[in-house]
Amino acid sequence: MAAEPGVPADTTLRVVIVENHALYRKGLRAQFETDSAIEVIAEFDNATEAVREVVRLRPSVVLMDLHLPWKSGARSTYCGAQAITEIRKSWPQANIAVISMFDDEERVREALKAGARSYVSKDGEPHEVVHAVRLTAQGKGLLNREASEVVKKILPNSRNGGTSFAELGPRENEQLALAAAGYTDRQIAGTLGLAPKTVANYWTNIRTKLGVPTREAAIELARGNGFRPDDKAPSNSG
């Protein structure tokens, strides 16, 4: 399999799987083992171990279910977003992809707000999971259709320290939504019918209006701050 753009062909992606269903976890490992560029270095079936060991192992990507027991032997509960929050508190650079059988708006928002870069469905195609892991390792991400729609609803109404996403023009909002969903600038240009220079100009406008220094920071802000319109955005400092 060809390497993703931006990832050297000889780079091995180290993946940790956090999933409490043993059979599905085994299937994920088997899928990754078909790709020589991906190595599954650990598996965990509960959030407590995952939080502790992910910070120690520092994998390229954490692939995490949202419905997890908090500790081994406990009944399954919805605590994956909390685990993501805890991991990123100790290791802010963590690249986390969510894989879930649920994609309702509330859960997508919570996962993105916690800091997940990707959100894919368990009932999706196996190659989509691999693609999501590769993009997540680059600090980008892949959102399924439902998660992308949530991001598009978030962007026009969100606020960051007094700077509103609503201040972005319609095309700027569309561009940022597509980028948050994992589109490259070339794909954005093709999808929106824009010249590459126009896409670059829009990024300048977006960065200025959101008060962030880079394209990646704008995408991280959009993807990571999946909060409701009436919520105050977390600080973008640091």
Residue pairs with C-beta under 8 A, 6 or more apart in sequence:
1 35
1 37
1 130
2 9
3 9
3 11
3 37
3 134
4 131
4 134
4 135
4 138
5 184
6 138
7 13
7 134
7 137
7 138
9 37
11 37
12 37
12 38
12 39
13 37
13 38
13 39
13 60
13 61
13 133
13 134
13 137
14 39
14 41
14 57
14 59
14 60
14 61
15 32
15 38
15 39
15 40
15 41
15 59
15 60
15 61
15 62
15 63
15 133
16 40
16 41
16 42
16 43
16 44
16 50
16 53
16 54
16 57
16 59
16 61
16 62
16 63
17 25
17 28
17 29
17 40
17 42
17 43
17 44
17 63
18 43
18 44
18 45
18 47
18 50
18 54
18 62
18 63
18 64
18 65
18 68
18 80
18 83
19 25
19 28
19 43
19 45
19 63
19 64
19 65
19 68
19 99
20 45
20 46
20 65
20 67
20 68
20 69
20 76
21 65
22 45
24 122
25 43
25 45
28 40
28 63
28 99
28 129
29 40
29 43
31 126
31 129
31 130
32 38
32 39
32 40
32 130
32 133
33 40
35 130
38 130
38 133
41 57
41 59
42 53
42 57
42 59
44 50
44 53
45 68
45 69
45 72
46 68
46 69
46 70
46 71
46 72
46 74
47 68
47 69
47 70
47 71
47 79
47 80
47 82
47 83
47 86
48 70
48 71
48 72
49 71
49 72
50 62
50 64
50 68
50 83
50 87
51 83
51 86
51 87
51 90
54 62
54 87
54 91
54 94
55 87
55 90
55 91
58 91
60 95
60 137
61 95
61 96
61 97
61 133
61 136
61 137
62 87
62 94
62 95
62 96
62 97
63 97
63 99
63 129
63 133
64 80
64 83
64 84
64 96
64 97
64 98
64 99
64 116
65 80
65 98
65 99
65 100
66 78
66 80
66 81
66 98
66 100
66 102
66 107
66 111
67 76
67 77
67 78
67 80
67 100
67 101
67 102
68 76
68 77
68 78
68 79
68 80
68 83
69 75
69 76
69 77
69 79
70 77
70 79
70 82
78 107
80 98
80 100
80 111
81 107
81 110
81 111
81 113
81 114
81 116
82 114
84 96
84 98
84 111
84 114
84 115
84 116
85 114
85 115
87 94
87 96
87 115
88 94
88 96
88 114
88 115
92 238
94 115
95 117
95 136
95 137
95 139
96 115
96 116
96 117
96 118
96 136
97 116
97 117
97 118
97 119
97 120
97 132
97 133
97 136
97 141
97 142
98 111
98 116
98 118
98 119
98 120
99 120
99 121
99 122
99 129
99 132
100 107
100 111
100 119
100 120
100 121
100 122
101 121
101 122
101 123
103 119
103 121
103 144
103 146
103 147
104 146
105 150
105 153
108 119
108 146
108 147
108 150
108 226
109 150
109 154
109 226
109 227
109 228
110 226
111 119
111 226
112 119
112 147
112 150
112 151
112 223
112 224
112 225
112 226
113 224
113 225
113 226
113 227
115 224
116 141
116 223
117 135
117 136
117 139
117 140
117 141
117 223
118 132
118 133
118 135
118 136
118 141
118 142
118 143
118 182
119 141
119 142
119 143
119 144
119 147
120 128
120 129
120 132
120 142
120 143
120 144
121 144
121 146
124 144
128 142
128 144
131 142
132 141
132 142
132 182
135 141
135 142
135 182
136 142
139 216
139 220
140 182
140 219
141 180
141 181
141 182
141 219
141 223
142 181
142 182
143 151
143 180
143 181
143 182
143 223
147 181
148 177
148 180
148 181
150 226
151 177
151 180
151 181
151 222
151 223
151 226
152 173
152 177
154 165
154 222
154 225
154 226
154 227
155 165
155 168
155 173
155 176
155 177
155 180
155 222
156 165
156 166
156 168
156 173
157 164
157 165
157 166
157 229
158 164
158 165
158 222
158 225
158 227
158 229
158 233
159 165
159 229
159 232
159 233
160 210
160 211
160 221
160 225
160 233
160 236
161 211
161 233
161 235
161 236
163 209
163 210
163 211
165 173
165 176
165 210
165 222
167 209
168 176
168 205
168 206
168 209
168 210
169 205
171 192
171 194
171 202
172 202
172 205
172 206
172 209
174 192
175 188
175 192
175 194
175 199
175 202
175 203
175 206
176 206
176 218
176 219
176 222
177 222
178 187
178 188
178 191
178 192
179 185
179 188
179 215
179 218
179 219
179 222
180 219
180 222
180 223
183 191
185 196
185 199
185 200
185 203
186 196
188 194
188 199
189 195
189 196
189 198
189 199
192 199
194 202
203 215
203 218
206 215
206 218
207 213
207 214
207 215
207 217
207 218
210 218
210 221
211 236
212 218
212 221
212 236
217 236
221 236
225 233
225 234
227 233
227 234
